[in-house]
């Protein structure tokens, strides 16, 4: 990192450095088709299943990191999504939703990388925490609106609870405080660059999941 980078807030560096990958993930064929209402609820269900594997890794890892000096401040109960995902999956797949639940290969790789960072590199875990939860608070709301409109879910009800943060009354203020945590992260410039690189890797892993979902749910010509 050069002198200019050192004076730029870390939250800004992360956002700008991962912008290209973020755009690529959002504009994937699968996500475009789903947000465009061109896919059935089965595609949305399969996507929700993949999220469960990633968030299981994120939130299993969070338990051991609560007291960690670097990652600990980011572990906030109001962000946790696994219980909401499981309620959505019970609605989408029925009470036996775990039966036959399998991650796509890209999802398994993504979840394993999250778990690896949680075990071995708390600063790297922050990169995955940031890309997922801040994305859910922002772009995730677009997915919720599409799902409610396209497949008739009750507003903020079963099927879309993953996107409803009931304990966060002011998302804008929460995101601002989260960015302040990023700016205060206890890491030198070299470690901060590694975190930024891991953010890029997180987006690439997510994009790979979209790519495989797109292969499962191609639009018929």
Legacy VTK file of the C-alpha trace (Angstrom):
# vtk DataFile Version 3.0
C-alpha trace
ASCII
DATASET POLYDATA
POINTS 221 float
0.000 0.000 0.000
1.305 3.469 -0.790
1.029 6.601 1.331
-2.267 7.581 -0.290
-3.773 4.217 0.575
-2.689 4.628 4.185
-4.683 7.849 4.533
-7.778 6.473 2.786
-10.318 4.859 5.151
-10.024 1.088 5.028
-13.774 0.709 4.392
-13.370 2.849 1.263
-10.383 0.825 0.082
-12.332 -2.413 0.453
-15.391 -1.081 -1.340
-13.484 0.349 -4.293
-11.068 -2.576 -4.637
-13.871 -5.132 -4.829
-16.220 -3.038 -6.968
-15.462 -4.883 -10.205
-16.051 -8.325 -8.663
-19.188 -7.039 -6.947
-20.594 -5.854 -10.273
-19.704 -9.154 -11.931
-21.533 -11.115 -9.211
-24.633 -8.912 -9.392
-24.775 -9.084 -13.186
-24.356 -12.859 -13.469
-26.775 -14.548 -15.852
-28.469 -16.480 -13.052
-28.991 -13.430 -10.843
-30.148 -11.327 -13.799
-32.657 -14.012 -14.786
-33.898 -14.416 -11.228
-34.224 -10.680 -10.578
-35.914 -10.324 -13.955
-38.620 -12.748 -12.878
-37.648 -15.191 -15.625
-36.984 -18.163 -13.338
-39.360 -20.249 -11.261
-39.519 -20.529 -7.498
-37.458 -23.738 -7.750
-34.446 -21.643 -8.798
-34.974 -19.294 -5.855
-35.257 -22.323 -3.556
-32.014 -23.796 -4.851
-30.283 -20.458 -4.375
-31.561 -20.271 -0.785
-30.233 -23.784 -0.157
-26.760 -22.691 -1.264
-26.897 -19.701 1.063
-27.584 -22.022 3.984
-24.281 -23.849 3.514
-22.329 -20.583 3.394
-24.064 -19.076 6.422
-23.673 -22.263 8.411
-19.912 -21.914 7.913
-20.004 -18.182 8.699
-22.023 -18.544 11.872
-20.418 -21.735 13.158
-17.135 -19.868 12.793
-18.503 -16.800 14.547
-18.981 -18.662 17.832
-15.250 -19.217 18.258
-14.344 -15.679 17.199
-16.454 -13.674 19.661
-13.437 -12.899 21.856
-10.955 -12.509 19.019
-9.351 -9.023 19.079
-9.575 -8.609 15.290
-12.784 -10.370 14.258
-14.651 -10.202 17.571
-16.141 -6.694 17.139
-17.842 -7.832 13.910
-19.699 -10.737 15.529
-23.063 -9.122 16.159
-26.169 -11.218 16.924
-28.539 -8.925 15.016
-26.819 -9.934 11.771
-27.135 -13.709 12.213
-29.148 -15.295 9.398
-29.080 -19.050 9.863
-32.318 -19.342 11.846
-34.151 -17.208 9.269
-32.707 -19.262 6.413
-33.895 -22.463 8.068
-37.385 -21.021 8.491
-37.402 -20.019 4.813
-36.226 -23.479 3.750
-38.946 -25.142 5.834
-41.446 -22.962 3.963
-39.890 -23.631 0.559
-39.047 -27.333 0.915
-41.274 -28.518 3.747
-40.410 -29.671 7.263
-38.013 -32.309 5.943
-36.007 -29.647 4.136
-32.666 -31.137 5.169
-33.405 -34.385 3.316
-31.294 -34.595 0.185
-29.859 -31.111 0.691
-26.550 -30.928 -1.180
-24.233 -28.007 -1.886
-23.120 -27.375 -5.430
-19.352 -27.920 -5.833
-18.774 -24.153 -5.910
-20.848 -23.739 -2.749
-18.859 -26.426 -0.947
-15.615 -24.660 -1.915
-16.999 -21.317 -0.752
-18.172 -22.663 2.613
-14.868 -24.447 3.178
-12.909 -21.253 2.553
-15.087 -19.374 5.051
-14.573 -22.130 7.630
-10.820 -22.164 6.954
-10.543 -18.414 7.568
-12.630 -18.707 10.744
-10.276 -21.408 12.052
-6.936 -20.029 10.928
-7.141 -16.366 9.932
-9.641 -14.123 11.755
-8.754 -11.086 9.621
-9.629 -13.080 6.509
-12.925 -14.068 8.109
-13.785 -10.343 8.275
-13.575 -10.196 4.463
-16.257 -12.879 4.138
-18.359 -11.351 6.913
-18.283 -7.979 5.135
-19.096 -9.250 1.652
-22.041 -11.312 2.881
-23.781 -9.311 5.573
-23.383 -5.834 4.129
-24.556 -7.244 0.812
-27.630 -8.712 2.480
-28.491 -5.379 4.069
-28.134 -3.620 0.715
-28.668 -5.564 -2.510
-30.425 -8.371 -0.674
-33.455 -6.136 -0.320
-33.817 -6.084 -4.117
-33.943 -9.888 -4.121
-36.596 -9.833 -1.388
-38.788 -7.423 -3.338
-38.480 -9.512 -6.487
-39.298 -12.725 -4.626
-42.405 -11.222 -3.026
-43.634 -9.877 -6.340
-42.693 -12.842 -8.553
-43.593 -15.818 -6.372
-46.189 -14.280 -4.090
-44.457 -14.523 -0.731
-46.019 -12.530 2.059
-44.195 -9.219 2.516
-41.256 -9.876 4.865
-42.811 -13.274 5.616
-41.911 -16.942 5.265
-39.726 -17.525 2.221
-37.956 -14.150 2.433
-37.147 -13.881 6.156
-33.439 -14.213 5.352
-33.577 -10.663 3.981
-35.470 -9.194 6.949
-33.224 -7.870 9.725
-35.795 -7.368 12.449
-33.220 -6.284 15.029
-31.739 -3.544 12.815
-34.161 -0.633 12.824
-31.871 1.734 10.903
-29.845 -0.138 8.240
-28.087 3.042 7.041
-26.813 3.824 10.535
-25.838 0.193 11.080
-23.818 0.122 7.841
-22.106 3.368 8.829
-21.106 1.867 12.195
-19.938 -1.296 10.438
-17.674 0.757 8.182
-16.278 2.455 11.270
-15.385 -0.997 12.598
-13.577 -1.710 9.339
-11.695 1.582 9.577
-10.605 0.686 13.116
-9.556 -2.896 12.356
-6.357 -3.865 14.145
-4.112 -4.680 11.181
-1.099 -3.168 9.449
-1.149 -2.106 5.813
0.143 -5.440 4.553
-2.557 -7.331 6.441
-5.196 -4.882 5.222
-4.141 -5.598 1.650
-4.515 -9.321 2.350
-8.045 -8.683 3.670
-8.874 -6.751 0.491
-7.546 -9.639 -1.595
-9.721 -12.030 0.408
-12.741 -9.808 -0.310
-12.039 -10.206 -3.999
-11.745 -13.953 -3.478
-15.097 -13.985 -1.632
-16.821 -12.296 -4.578
-15.162 -14.738 -6.984
-16.378 -17.697 -4.899
-19.885 -16.241 -4.871
-19.802 -15.662 -8.636
-18.783 -19.307 -9.131
-21.924 -20.361 -7.232
-24.037 -18.175 -9.539
-22.329 -19.728 -12.557
-23.178 -23.256 -11.408
-26.749 -22.238 -10.562
-26.981 -20.811 -14.084
-25.997 -24.215 -15.461
-28.712 -25.892 -13.400
-31.338 -23.307 -14.402
-30.600 -22.223 -17.976
-33.304 -20.231 -19.663
-34.741 -22.244 -22.528
-34.053 -20.588 -25.871
LINES 1 222
221 0 1 2 3 4 5 6 7 8 9 10 11 12 13 14 15 16 17 18 19 20 21 22 23 24 25 26 27 28 29 30 31 32 33 34 35 36 37 38 39 40 41 42 43 44 45 46 47 48 49 50 51 52 53 54 55 56 57 58 59 60 61 62 63 64 65 66 67 68 69 70 71 72 73 74 75 76 77 78 79 80 81 82 83 84 85 86 87 88 89 90 91 92 93 94 95 96 97 98 99 100 101 102 103 104 105 106 107 108 109 110 111 112 113 114 115 116 117 118 119 120 121 122 123 124 125 126 127 128 129 130 131 132 133 134 135 136 137 138 139 140 141 142 143 144 145 146 147 148 149 150 151 152 153 154 155 156 157 158 159 160 161 162 163 164 165 166 167 168 169 170 171 172 173 174 175 176 177 178 179 180 181 182 183 184 185 186 187 188 189 190 191 192 193 194 195 196 197 198 199 200 201 202 203 204 205 206 207 208 209 210 211 212 213 214 215 216 217 218 219 220
